[in-house]
Amino acid sequence: MQLRVVGAGLPRTGLRNDLTRLTDGWTPLCRRLDVPEPVEGFPRLSRRGQWR
């Protein structure tokens, strides 16, 4: 997933809002799945390299 789509004509605020909504949704999701919380807005796999 590349974030350089900003220059492709998408409104920057809309993309930023989507990203914040995505990262805000990840934290409770990761807590529910008992997965480490995302780093810099991206989900991280468990130490075994797969979702638990």
RATAQUI-V81850 format. One line per field, one symbol per residue. ss: DSSP state (~ for helix, > for strand, _ for the rest). phi: phi as a letter, one per 30 degrees, with the letter a starting at -180 (. if undefined). psi: psi as a letter, one per 20 degrees, with the letter a starting at -180 (. if undefined). A space follows every 50 residues. Layout:
BEGIN
ss->???
phi->???
psi->???
END
This chain:
BEGIN
ss->___~~~~~___~~~~~~~~~~~~~~~~~~~~~~_____>__>________ __
phi->.ccddedcjddddddddddddddddddddddddhceddchicdcddddib dd
psi->ppjjihikiqphhgghggghhghhhhghghhhilqqqqpkjpqqrrhijr p.
END
